[in-house]
Each structure stands twice: as structure tokens, then as C-alpha cells.
Amino acid sequence: MQFIDVKGGGRTPVLGLGTARLRGRECTHAVRIALDLGYRHIDTAELYANEREIGEAIAASGVDRAEIFVTTKIWTSHFRAADAMQAAERSLRNLGTDYVDLLLMHYPNESVPLAETLGALAGLLDAGKARAIGASNFPTSLLEKAIAASPDLIACDQVRYHLGQDQGPLLAFARPRGIVIIAYSPLGVGSLAHLAVLKEIARKHGKNPGQIALRWLIEQDGVMAIPKAASQQHLQANIQGQCLAMGMWFSEREKNLFAGHLRRDFLSSRA
């Protein structure tokens, strides 16, 4: 398992489980399988309406809570200070935990001053109810405003990032400031698996296309990935791809293909 240091959150697995659109028994089952397979990083959100199921799965797993990095997110309608505090407390109750490792603002909401929301989140940080604070879906310009409002508070920005989605400018801004980028939808909602060039590279390394796409992400400095998966087959493939590829480095030719052809192929396949 690879790890990355998150500001305030400590040593964090670079590969986690995304749980958007997982509900009820399917969610509980997926999280239990993931924890049994060795996942120690679970991502959820108030909006996903599955925090209770995730909390139950963690409690039933037998894994020490301190070993699991748990992220949740506050929805935009709760960005006023009092609402943010209440939403966070509700998430903690649903998850059955005294704290989350990372608490994010789920999407921008420019109708509420960033300083107000961040002030409430800083209060939760001080109270030990969150170990780290961050944003989700914040472009570079808004991330810059968040930093200006609360210097040194933002630990992460969770954004859509995969081989067909360029986040170069955001990475260039985040890295020197110690902000980790968390890639959701890292497999392009399944679209990447059909790319011929990706299949070629996967065959060379004895992996599947999804494992190569994930490896491309987590080899990058300051990047984590949270692919969603529900079946044991997909959960296992994702974590095995990360673990088995620890010594794998892409050739210059492959890196050039990633930088150019794959992105163009992906965009043309979506046209």
C-alpha cells in the first residue's frame, strides 16, 4: 500500500474507495469487502445518503477506526456557519465516529462567504471533530480565494481527474502549497477501458486498462485516487493494481502517450 502525507490528516493511503451512488445493502457490502481486502481509505458525503451504512460497515469490520482514513463532505446548502456545524455533527452521528479524517466543502457556493464556511470548519478542526479540512470541485481561482481566506487550512481539493481530464494548472498551483489532489471518477466512468493505446500499455505490463489508468494517477506527486466499485472483482482489481505495480515505472514513450494520444482519443470518443 502506498501512502501520502495529508496536511493535518497524517499518513493516508493513496488509493481509496469512492461511494457515490452506493446505497443501502450494496454500500454496506462493498465497504465490508473493501476493508477485508485491505482498503483503509473510504470517501463519502452528506449528499450520498450512505454515511450510516458506511459507519455500520466499519463498525462490523473489526478494523480499528484509527487505521481507516474517512472523508465526508458538507453540501452547499449547509455552508452557513451554524448549518455547517450541524451538518458535520449529523455526519459524525451517522458514521458512528467522533471525528472524520478529512472534511470537505462539496461544491462551490459563492452565495456564502468562504471565510464564514472555513471559519466553521476550522472550529470543527480545533474541536477534534475533523483532522483535516479541504474543498471539492474547486477550480484554481476559487482554491486561491479559499487559501486567502484561511491560509494553511486547505489540505486537499477533490476533483474529477483521469487520463481524459487535464488538471495540470490545478496541480501546478496545489503542489507547492502542500495541497493534495484527490481524483474522483479516475477511470473516466468506464470510458478509458476501451482506448486502444491504453489496452496496448496494459498488455505490456500484464495489467488491465483500469489498473494502468489508476497507476498513472497515483505515480504523480501529491495525487490520490478514489475509484468507485461495488463488486469484489472490481475492488480487488483496483487494489491489486496499485499494490502489484509498486515497482512499475512507465517509459518515456508511454508517458508521452498518456500526455497526448490518450487525452485526444478520449475526447474524440466522447464527441
Residue, then its C-alpha position, 0 to 999 in steps of 0.5 A: m500500500q502506498f501512502i501520502d502525507v495529508k496536511g493535518g490528516g497524517r499518513t493516508p493511503v493513496l488509493g481509496l474507495g469512492t461511494a457515490r451512488l452506493r446505497g443501502r445493502e450494496c454500500t454496506h457490502a462493498v465497504r465490508i469487502a473493501l476493508d477485508l481486502g485491505y482498503r483503509h481509505i473510504d470517501t463519502a458525503e452528506l449528499y450520498a445518503n450512505e454515511r450510516e451504512i458506511g459507519e455500520a460497515i466499519a463498525a462490523s469490520g473489526v478494523d480499528r477506526a484509527e487505521i481507516f482514513v474517512t472523508t465526508k463532505i458538507w453540501t452547499s446548502h449547509f455552508r452557513a456557519a451554524d448549518a455547517m456545524q450541524a451538518a458535520e455533527r449529523s455526519l459524525r452521528n451517522l458514521g458512528t465516529d467522533y471525528v472524520d479524517l478529512l472534511l470537505m466543502h462539496y461544491p462551490n457556493e459563492s452565495v456564502p462567504l468562504a471565510e464564514t464556511l472555513g471559519a466553521l470548519a476550522g472550529l470543527l478542526d480545533a474541536g477534534k471533530a475533523r483532522a483535516i479540512g479541504a474543498s471539492n470541485f474547486p477550480t484554481s481561482l476559487l482554491e486561491k480565494a479559499i487559501a486567502a481566506s484561511p491560509d494553511l487550512i486547505a489540505c486537499d481539493q477533490v476533483r474529477y481527474h483521469l487520463g481524459q481530464d487535464q488538471g495540470p494548472l490545478l496541480a501546478f498551483a496545489r503542489p507547492r502549497g502542500i495541497v493534495i489532489i484527490a481524483y474522483s471518477p479516475l477511470g473516466v466512468g468506464s470510458l478509458a477501458h476501451l482506448a486502444v493505446l491504453k489496452e496496448i500499455a496494459r498488455k505490456h505490463g500484464k495489467n488491465p486498462g483500469q489498473i494502468a489508468l489508476r497507476w498513472l494517477i497515483e505515480q504523480d506527486g501529491v495525487m490520490a485516487i478514489p475509484k468507485a466499485a461495488s463488486q469484489q472483482h472490481l475492488q480487488a482489481n483496483i487494489q491489486g493494481q496499485c499494490l502489484a505495480m509498486g515497482m512499475w515505472f512507465s517509459e518515456r514513450e508511454k508517458n508521452l502517450f498518456a500526455g497526448h494520444l490518450r487525452r485526444d482519443f478520449l475526447s474524440s470518443r466522447a464527441 
